[in-house]
Amino acid sequence: MRALQEQAIGLAMGTEMGRQVAVVLYGVAMVAIIVGVDVAFFRNHFWERLAVNIGIVLVFAAFYVSFLSRP
C-alpha cells in the first residue's frame, strides 16, 4: 500500500514538473515570436510595434487560458 502511495505521489510530481516545462516553453515561444516580428517587420515603428506586441500577448494569453490552465 505504501509503495502505491509513493508511486502516486511521484506521478503527481512528474506531471506537475511536465506542466511547468510546458509553461516555460510556451513563454519562450511567445518571446521568440514577439522578437522575430519586431525585428522583421516593425523595426522603426514604435506605436505599431507596441500594438502588435500587445495583440500577440493577448492571443497567447487566450490560448493559455483555453488549453494550459488547470481544469
Summary of the structure (lengths in Angstrom):
residues: 71
radius of gyration: 18.5
end to end distance: 28.6
largest distance: 64.5
contacts: 147
relative contact order: 0.09
helix: 89%
strand: 0%
